[in-house]
Amino acid sequence: MVGVISDAVLVRMVPWHAMAKFTRRIYPWWLRWASDRKASSMNMAGKTVLITGSTDGVGRYVALKLAAAGARVLIHGRDTQRAQTLADEIKRASGREPMFYQADLSSLAEVREFAQLVLDDQERLDVFVSNAGIGSQNEGPARQTSKDGYELRFAVNYLAGFLLAHLLLPRLKASAPARIVNVASVGQHPIDFDDVMITKNYSGGRAYAQSKLSQIMFTIDLAAELEGTGVTVNALHPATYMNTTMVRASGVTPISTVEQGGDAILRLIQGEDVAGQSGLFFDGKRKARAHAQAYDAEARQRLRTLSFALTGLRAS
Ligand SMILES: NC(=O)c1ccc[n+]([C@@H]2O[C@H](COP(=O)([O-])OP(=O)(O)OC[C@H]3O[C@@H](n4cnc5c(N)ncnc54)[C@H](OP(=O)(O)O)[C@@H]3O)[C@@H](O)[C@H]2O)c1
């Protein structure tokens, strides 16, 4: 007679020592498999990766690592001297000269030119890392504005990346599977939609944190828009107070290394364990919850409408 043996009966039938032996054999294999899967990385050889703000800090570290792994790295910054020093280092490490794009992200016209050059030069784009940014105190505590008259941190840290991502999307989609990584922060301040440009009660910390939450809100929306395209987008806080120019400028004593934050960014760029995941925020390598406003669909819609209008991409 053919019968069905339930799990409970099976457990009673199999002697416990046989089960223990089986578990002892399987468990180490499973642990190895799980940790290999966790640590395994996509082969970056020949992949084209654009990293904004790669002439300094954590972006520079990520560019060097990716170039050493065989990626075609497109570096970006404002300073030609810093870019040349990095390009020389990359050439020494990988034998290849990276392409350098110079653009001041405080000008939306320059952002547009920059995107157009990348589209003209590059047949494919596998990864776009929106990393460039200014800290809370880079050029002193006073409120500053961009070339277009917008609050400077909102413009450089958020709007420029929003515009670049949209302009580069056709190339990313054509190169799918592709990834966008938005380098944000755990420093997040809700947007006051009556005063997005922070004309009242300004502080560099608030401006920085508002721009970082905006990046995360954009990440969530863009992920929904990109569903089914093979392009994923995630945001992260790389590490707390890394030893970089922006942290030193704010007078804070660094508590993390550039390597720690860089490795968290590299994981989102190439980690197999996050392949296909999208619209998420990570604190280092851990999935995390952002400020509550990030999960407010109405707030995201207001930011989205405003961003399309400010960048001139769409009227609504
Ligand atoms: N450091 C931290 O502890 C920390 C923590 C959380 C998040 N983050 C985020 O990590 C990212 C990188 O920060 P970092 O600490 O590595 O900073 P960093 O060392 O100060 O480097 C910033 C980079 O952004 C570029 N940049 C700044 N303003 C620009 C502009 N107007 N136009 C074009 N490029 C511009 C700089 O280019 P130039 O060489 O031309 O100046 C530089 O390459 C930022 O998005 C930051 O918010 C950092």
The ligand as a Gaussian input file, in Angstrom:
#p B3LYP/6-31G(d) Opt

LIG

0 1
 N       32.181000      61.072000       4.725000
 C       31.190000      60.484000       5.377000
 O       31.332000      60.083000       6.530000
 C       29.871000      60.270000       4.698000
 C       28.820000      59.740000       5.450000
 C       27.597000      59.533000       4.830000
 C       27.457000      59.815000       3.486000
 N       28.502000      60.318000       2.787000
 C       28.301000      60.626000       1.353000
 O       29.346000      60.057000       0.597000
 C       29.526000      60.800000      -0.609000
 C       31.009000      61.095000      -0.813000
 O       31.448000      61.872000       0.273000
 P       32.968000      61.945000       0.755000
 O       32.923000      61.881000       2.219000
 O       33.811000      60.996000      -0.009000
 O       33.287000      63.464000       0.338000
 P       34.566000      64.211000      -0.220000
 O       35.829000      63.509000       0.129000
 O       34.385000      65.618000       0.231000
 O       34.396000      64.090000      -1.804000
 C       33.330000      64.700000      -2.449000
 C       33.420000      64.518000      -3.945000
 O       32.304000      65.189000      -4.526000
 C       32.774000      66.116000      -5.509000
 N       31.982000      67.342000      -5.538000
 C       31.646000      68.149000      -4.512000
 N       30.965000      69.206000      -4.963000
 C       30.874000      69.086000      -6.301000
 C       30.301000      69.874000      -7.327000
 N       29.690000      71.042000      -7.095000
 N       30.406000      69.450000      -8.599000
 C       31.040000      68.302000      -8.873000
 N       31.597000      67.500000      -7.946000
 C       31.521000      67.900000      -6.686000
 C       34.194000      66.431000      -5.100000
 O       34.895000      66.865000      -6.256000
 P       36.131000      67.873000      -6.204000
 O       37.351000      67.007000      -6.151000
 O       35.997000      68.607000      -7.460000
 O       35.953000      68.707000      -4.970000
 C       34.677000      65.091000      -4.564000
 O       35.115000      64.277000      -5.615000
 C       28.663000      62.059000      -0.444000
 O       27.477000      61.915000      -1.171000
 C       28.369000      62.094000       1.051000
 O       27.169000      62.775000       1.339000
 C       29.709000      60.557000       3.348000

